[in-house]
Amino acid sequence: MFIVCVAACPTGVAHTYMAAEALEMEGKKRGHEVKVETQGGIGVENEITPSDLTLAAAVIIAADVAIAGNERFDGMIKLECRVSDPIKFPCEIFEAIEAEVNNEQ
């Protein structure tokens, strides 16, 4: 499954990148392809493209601030959580999004 993610914290430094790494690692462990866009102090990195959205089964938004371009994800299966949640509970995050995707099929 291909899952896109956005990670963003108020300062856009440590937690943003820690969450991105946790999402990538847990997704890979579960056999998913994961692309994480970070929105931080240096701007948007690894931006999710329109073609990524076409391929994505779902989106995970791990953010403690409003993210730029949230409307891109309208109509998609979406899980929103705090930026610290993927760091602390990566397994639970993916179990929840996998359950949502399976319920939609």
Summary of the structure (lengths in Angstrom):
residues: 105
radius of gyration: 12.3
end to end distance: 12.6
largest distance: 37.9
contacts: 324
relative contact order: 0.24
helix: 43%
strand: 27%
